[in-house]
Amino acid sequence: MSRKKRILVADDAETVTVLLSTTLEMNGYEVLTAGNGIEAYERGKSESFDLVILDQLMPGLSGLEVIQKWNDDGLDIPVLMLSAVDDEKTIVDSLDLGAVDFVQKPFRLRELLARVRQRLTD
């Protein structure tokens, strides 16, 4: 039996964090959370995740800054970026830094789950 895929949900909006972590756990994933960019960076640096769902606008460090710091540390962590910002520059910058996907808020939960499944298929 394979281990559960580990996902870090990093968002400063508690409602989003609770919704995503509950839904992902109900779908068989192991979920940890972070409430700001610094906590997300530290967790990604010290723990192993199969995917990080990362909010762009967070206190401490932005999602883009978190990805950049992981890159600077030589870490290759798959990131699905979440953002209420819908400008093309943010989307392109996220993908250029290595995000594997970008989902705009407000998101459709079933679509986000499909994107997670696609990224984590064995």
C-alpha positions as CSV (number, residue, x, y, z in Angstrom):
1,M,0.0,0.0,0.0
2,S,1.4,3.4,-1.0
3,R,1.7,6.2,1.5
4,K,-0.8,9.1,1.5
5,K,0.3,12.1,-0.6
6,R,1.3,15.0,1.6
7,I,0.0,18.5,0.8
8,L,0.8,21.8,2.4
9,V,-2.0,24.3,2.3
10,A,-0.6,27.8,2.9
11,D,-3.1,30.6,3.0
12,D,-3.7,33.4,5.5
13,A,-7.5,33.1,5.1
14,E,-8.6,30.5,7.7
15,T,-11.8,29.8,5.8
16,V,-9.8,28.8,2.7
17,T,-7.4,26.7,4.8
18,V,-10.1,24.9,6.6
19,L,-12.1,24.3,3.4
20,L,-9.1,22.9,1.5
21,S,-7.6,20.9,4.3
22,T,-11.0,19.2,5.1
23,T,-11.8,18.5,1.5
24,L,-8.3,17.2,0.7
25,E,-8.3,14.9,3.8
26,M,-11.7,13.6,2.8
27,N,-10.2,12.7,-0.6
28,G,-7.4,10.7,1.0
29,Y,-4.5,13.2,1.3
30,E,-2.4,14.0,4.3
31,V,-2.7,17.8,4.8
32,L,-0.6,20.2,6.8
33,T,-1.2,24.0,6.9
34,A,0.6,27.3,7.2
35,G,-1.0,30.6,7.9
36,N,1.6,33.0,6.4
37,G,4.5,33.0,3.9
38,I,7.3,32.6,6.5
39,E,5.6,29.5,8.0
40,A,5.0,28.1,4.5
41,Y,8.7,28.7,3.6
42,E,9.9,27.0,6.8
43,R,7.6,24.0,6.5
44,G,8.7,23.5,2.9
45,K,12.3,23.7,3.8
46,S,12.1,21.3,6.7
47,E,9.4,18.8,5.6
48,S,8.7,16.8,2.5
49,F,5.5,17.6,0.5
50,D,4.2,16.1,-2.8
51,L,2.4,19.4,-3.5
52,V,2.0,22.8,-1.9
53,I,-1.1,24.9,-2.5
54,L,0.2,28.4,-1.9
55,D,-1.6,31.7,-1.7
56,Q,0.1,34.5,-3.5
57,L,-0.8,37.4,-1.1
58,M,0.2,36.4,2.5
59,P,1.8,38.3,5.3
60,G,5.5,37.8,5.9
61,L,6.4,36.5,2.4
62,S,4.3,36.5,-0.7
63,G,3.8,33.2,-2.5
64,L,6.3,34.3,-5.2
65,E,8.9,35.1,-2.5
66,V,8.3,31.7,-1.0
67,I,8.9,29.9,-4.3
68,Q,12.0,32.1,-5.0
69,K,13.5,31.3,-1.6
70,W,12.9,27.5,-2.1
71,N,14.6,27.8,-5.5
72,D,17.5,29.7,-3.9
73,D,17.8,26.8,-1.4
74,G,17.9,24.3,-4.2
75,L,14.5,22.8,-3.3
76,D,12.2,21.6,-6.1
77,I,8.7,21.7,-4.5
78,P,5.7,21.5,-6.8
79,V,3.4,24.5,-6.2
80,L,-0.1,25.1,-7.2
81,M,-0.5,28.9,-6.8
82,L,-3.7,30.4,-5.5
83,S,-4.4,34.0,-6.0
84,A,-7.1,36.6,-6.1
85,V,-4.8,38.6,-8.3
86,D,-5.7,37.9,-11.9
87,D,-3.1,40.0,-13.7
88,E,-1.1,38.2,-16.4
89,K,2.3,39.3,-14.8
90,T,1.5,37.4,-11.5
91,I,0.4,34.3,-13.4
92,V,3.5,34.4,-15.7
93,D,5.9,35.1,-12.8
94,S,4.4,32.2,-10.8
95,L,4.8,29.8,-13.6
96,D,8.3,31.1,-14.6
97,L,9.5,30.6,-11.0
98,G,8.3,27.0,-11.2
99,A,4.7,26.8,-10.1
100,V,3.1,23.8,-11.7
101,D,-0.3,25.4,-11.9
102,F,-2.2,28.6,-11.1
103,V,-5.7,28.8,-9.8
104,Q,-7.6,32.1,-9.4
105,K,-9.7,32.9,-6.4
106,P,-12.5,32.5,-6.0
107,F,-11.9,28.9,-7.2
108,R,-14.3,26.0,-8.0
109,L,-13.5,23.3,-5.4
110,R,-14.1,20.4,-7.8
111,E,-11.8,21.9,-10.4
112,L,-9.1,22.5,-7.9
113,L,-9.4,18.9,-6.7
114,A,-9.1,17.7,-10.3
115,R,-5.9,19.8,-10.7
116,V,-4.5,18.3,-7.5
117,R,-5.3,14.7,-8.6
118,Q,-3.7,15.4,-12.0
119,R,-0.5,16.6,-10.3
120,L,-0.4,13.7,-7.8
121,T,-1.3,10.7,-10.0
122,D,1.1,7.8,-9.3
